[in-house]
Amino acid sequence: MTDTTASAAAQLIREAAKTRRGMHGKHAAELLDQHGHSEEAEVIRRAVVERSGHLSAKQAADLLDGDNTPKPAKVRHTFRATARHADGTDCTHKISPRGKAVEPGCTGRHDYRASCTCGTWQDTGPTRAALEFSHTSHRSTREA
């Protein structure tokens, strides 16, 4: 695979991706095979396998152009909260609509421990709503 053929193959993928919404790396490899770029198609197929299927046509074109520095994956910022007793243990018991313990042996919910799936944020607070607001602030600063 020479630089000229790789560049031509990358340009072919980019042109096709303009008209096809959501073109996958696998489709880019098929397109290259159809146009006689079998070496480049094999490079893309290997990259698709290495990335567990996560390769867009645009990323495939960048790979052929030599820009194969891995792009940082988008991090999901999903809110997770767990109710806790006053002693810090998790509370999975049923509670009344007013928040009082219904099951015997439960001392009631004292607070909530919340974390983000990105792994960089966690907090505790008396209400879940306050923690959700705090998480929204964390998410907006991270995605900016």
Secondary structure as GFF3:
##gff-version 3
##sequence-region A 1 144
A	DSSP	alpha_helix	3	19	.	.	.	ID=ss1
A	DSSP	alpha_helix	25	34	.	.	.	ID=ss2
A	DSSP	alpha_helix	38	50	.	.	.	ID=ss3
A	DSSP	alpha_helix	57	64	.	.	.	ID=ss4
A	DSSP	beta_strand	79	84	.	.	.	ID=ss5
A	DSSP	beta_strand	111	116	.	.	.	ID=ss6
A	DSSP	beta_strand	122	125	.	.	.	ID=ss7
A	DSSP	alpha_helix	128	143	.	.	.	ID=ss8
###
